[in-house]
Amino acid sequence: MTESSTPVARLAGAVKHYDRLTALDGVDIMLHRGELLALLGPNGAGKSTSISLLLGLSRPDAGRAELFGLDPQRIEARRRIGVMLQSSNLPPTLRVGELLRLTASYYPDPRPLAESAALAGIGDLLKRPYGKLSGGQQRRVQFALALCGRPELLFLDEPTVGMDIDARRKLWAAMRTLVAEGCSVVLTTHYLEEAEALAQRVVVLGQGRVLSEGSVDELRAKVLLSRIRCLSDLDADAVAGWPQVASAACVGGRLQIATGAAEVVVRRLLDADPALRELEVQRAGLAEAFTELTREQPVPEAA
């Protein structure tokens, strides 16, 4: 197998137990070069455990974990990755520029400091002590530290928590830039719109197993639900009782309907209210697909 065809990261039949809890139960995940993979699931689904195995922080009880075809604990593999975890304990007195220079020094071919700062949007923070930054600013610095070594593979665990909308969208743009350069990304996030906007492929975990995987469109196609929005004088409770209507409610002055038969319901709406206006029909988004796929997945004690 050539370097270009070797998976960048892989779990093969991975099993992990914590005492009597099975955190992973035969999980198969594969990430290819230049791909952004979103790893989704409810709390306790096995996302953190999967990343822990891929990073070599723990070992599978059965199956395999690989980075670039190597043991994740091999230094040759570790030098090719960048990591941004949910929590980070960085020296609060060091200035941001000092943290970047220190972290970059661990890699054989790091990005120039100014380039890393620009990608993460922290050019104005370089002279400030890390401990004096807001939570959102600290997350942007952690992102800069993850990418400063010019990694081939980037692990981003809930990267935009604590960021405002503008900072979040700038981080999305930076992720797209990195993927366009050929960097692979493993993203875990509770913001489903983030996964929908960025991911080329999605893996949904539940109870330590892969429930579904595919592109965003492929996952959305698994849910035959559409959303109808319109301005209408019809009573929402009455519409909710129509055949093939899953739910109906008046939200912000608009009638909103969920249905698996949009065409049929739209025809009845137009018959029932000739004055109906501003009609919109949308197929199910990733949020609806995620909810449906994980609906009957009870949350284990930990993962």
N, C-alpha and C positions, 0 to 999 in steps of 0.2 A: 504494500500500500504506500503510495507516495505521500509526501508531506502535505500537499494541497488537498488530497482526498481523505487524510486522517481527520477524524472528528476532533474539534478543538477541545471539547469536554464531553464526557460520557459517563453515565451510570448504566450498568448492565446487570439486571436482576438484583439490584441493591436491596439488602435487608438490614434493618437496624432496630435493635431492641434496647429499651431502657427499663431494666427490671422486667416487669410483666407487660409493659406497654410496647406494642409494635409500632414504631414511628414510621418505618418504611417497610413495605411488604412486596418486594419484587419489582422495584421501580426501574423502568428503562427510560432514560432521557439522553438525547444526542443533540449536540450543538455544532453547527458547521461554521466554517470561516466566513466572516463578514455578515453574520446573521444576528439579529436581535430577538432573543427568546424571552417571552414573559412567562414567569412561573407564578401561577395563581392558585389560590385555594383559601378556604376559611382558616381561622386560627386553629393550630393543631393539625393541619393537613399533612405536614411533612416538608414544607418549603425550606425552613431553616436547617433541618436535618440534611436535606439534599445538598444545600450549599456547603454545609460543614464537611460532608464527605468529599465534595469536589475540591474543596480548599485543602483537604488533607488534615483538617483540624480533628477529625475523628475517622475511624475505620469502619467499613461495613462489616457486619457479622457474616454476611454471605453476599455473593456477587462481587462486582468490581466497580471501582471509581478510577477514571483516567483523566489526565490533562495532557493534551498533545500526544496521546498514546503512551504516556509515562505515568508512573506512580505520582499522585498529587504532592507527596512529600519530598519529591526530588527537587533539588535546588534549580536544576535546569528548567523544570516546569514552572516553579514559583517566580523565577525572574521574568517570565513572559506574561504575568497577570497583574491586574490592578484590582483593589478591593475597597468598596465603600460599604461598611456594615451599618446597622441601625444605630449602634452606639459606638462612640470612639473616645478613648481617654488620652487626649493629647496634652502636652505641657502647656499650661495656661499662660505662662510668662513669655514663651517664645513668640516672636513676631511671625506673622503669616509668611513673609518672605524667607525667614530662617527655616520654618517648617518645610517649605517647598524645596529649598536647596538641600536640606538634610535628607529628605525622602528621595529626591532625584539622584542623590549620590549613591544610592543602593543599586541603581540600574546601569546596565552597560551603555545604553544609548538613550538617555532621557531627553525630553523636550526642553527647549530653552525656557527659562522661568517665565519670561514675558508671554510666551505662547500658551503655556499652561494657565497662567493667570487670565489671559484673554478668553480662552475657551470656557473657563469656569465663571467668568464675570467677576473676578475679585481683584482687578488691577488697582482699585482704590483702597484695598485693605492690606496691602503688602507690608506696610510699616506699623500696623496695629497689632497689639498682643492678642493672641488667640482667645484668651480668657475674657477679653473685653467685648467680644463680638456677640451679636444676638444669635439665637438658635438657628435661624435661617441662614445667616452669614456663615456660621460654623459649618453648616451642611455644604455650602458652596465651597468652602475651603477643603473639606473632606473629599469632595468630588475632584478638586484640583490635585490633591495628593494621590488619588486613585489613578488619574490619567497622566501624571507627570513623567512616569517612567516609560511612556510610549508603549503601553501593553498591547499584546495581541488579543487578550481576553480580559474583559472588565466585568466584575461582579458588582451589581448595584442593588443593595437591599434597602427598599423603601427610601430611595434617594431624595425625594422631594418633600418629605414630612417636615413641617415647620416653615416651608417656603410660601411666600405670597404668590399670587397668580402670575405676575410678571416674571419673577425669578424662576418659577416652575417652567414657564414656556421657554425661557432662555436656556435652561438645562436641557429641555427636549431638543432644542436646536443643536446644542453641543453634542448630544448623543447621536443625532442624525449625521453630524459631521464626522464623528469617530467611526460610525458604521460605514460611511461612504469611503473612508480611508482604508477599510478592510478589517477594522477591529470588530471582534465578536462581543456581544453583550448578553449577560444573563441578568434580567430585571425581575425583581419581586416588588409588587406594589399592591396596595389596597385601593388605589385610585384606578378604577377600571377604564376611565376615559384616557388615562395615561397609557395603559396597555393597548387600547384600541387605536390610539394615535401613532404609536411607535412600533409595535411588535410585528415582525414578519411571520412569527409562529408563536402559538400559545400552548402551554401545557397546564391543564387544570388538575390539581391534586385534591384528593379527599381520603381521609382515613389511611394515609400512607400509600395510596395507590394512584395510578394515573387514571383519571376518569375520562379524559378526552384530550386530544391534541390536534392541532392543525392551524391553518391561517385564521385570522379574525373572521373572515367571510365564511369559512367552513364551519366555525363554531356557531356563528349567528344563524346559519342555515339549519342547524339542529333544532332551533326553536321556531315553531310555526306561528309566532305571535307578531302582530303588527300593532302600532299605536296610531290612533286617529285623533286628531285635534281639530276643533272647529268652534266658531261662534254660533250658538244656537239657543233658542228659547225652550228646547226640549228639556224635560225633567230628567236629571241624571239617574235617579233611582229607577225611573220607568225604563230608561234605556238599558240599565244594568240587568233588567229582567228579560231582555230580548234573547232569542235563541242565538247561540254562537258568540255572545258577548261575555268575555271573561270578567270584565270589570268596567265600571263607568263612574266618573266623578266630575264635579265642577271645580276646576283649579284655576285661580286667577281670572275668573270670569269666562273661561273656556271649558267646553265639554271635552273630556279626555276619555278615550275608550281603548281598551285592550281586547283584541279579538284574533282568532285564528282564521277568520274568513272575512278579510277586509272588504273585498268587492261586494259581498252580499250585504254587509252592514252599511256600507256607503250608500248603496242603492236605497235601502230602507230609510236611512237618514234623509236623503234628498226627497223621498216621497213624503216623509212625515213632516218635514220643515222646508218648504220651498224657499224660505228666506235665509236658509243656512248659508254661511259665508266663511271665507278664510279657511277652507278645508285643507288639512295636511294629513298625509298618510306616510308613516315610516315603518320599515321593517324592524324587527327586534334588534337591539344593540347588544354589545358584548355583556353589558350589565344584566340584561334579561337572560342571555344564554348562560352566564355564570350562575345566576340564581337558580335556573332550572336544573343545571347539571349538578349543583351541590345541594339541592333542596332536601334530599333525604340522607344527608351526610351528617350524623351527629358528631359533635366536636369531642375528640379524645382529651385525656387529661393534659397532655403536653406533646410537643413535637419539636 
